[in-house]
Amino acid sequence: MTADLSAPRWALTLYVSGASPRSAEAIETVRRICDDDLAGQVDFTVVNAADHPDLVKRDHILALPTLVKHSPEPLRQLVGNLTDVARVRVGLDLDLATPVTRPPSRIPDEGALS
């Protein structure tokens, strides 16, 4: 996929707690969104909070996992359960920025119902 040069550049930081199951799930969810919705236009960083307390303090992180959207504005912090892709997309305003094309639902013909 070719990056759209007119699209805004995204900067996301995911603060996690080591290799915990919640952290691994959050990383997987955010990477999926980066690959599917923001391919070629995102800088995604994963930070282990225990290893970088200075960054935790800088971004005012109070709970883990926390996803920080630095850009495009407005600044956002999504805290807690980050396993629901749809919820994370809404929190990042991707539901407005990147419309998802879904195939039309199929309604069976009346003749197919028996």
Summary of the structure (lengths in Angstrom):
residues: 114
radius of gyration: 17.5
end to end distance: 44.6
largest distance: 65.9
contacts: 272
relative contact order: 0.20
helix: 32%
strand: 21%
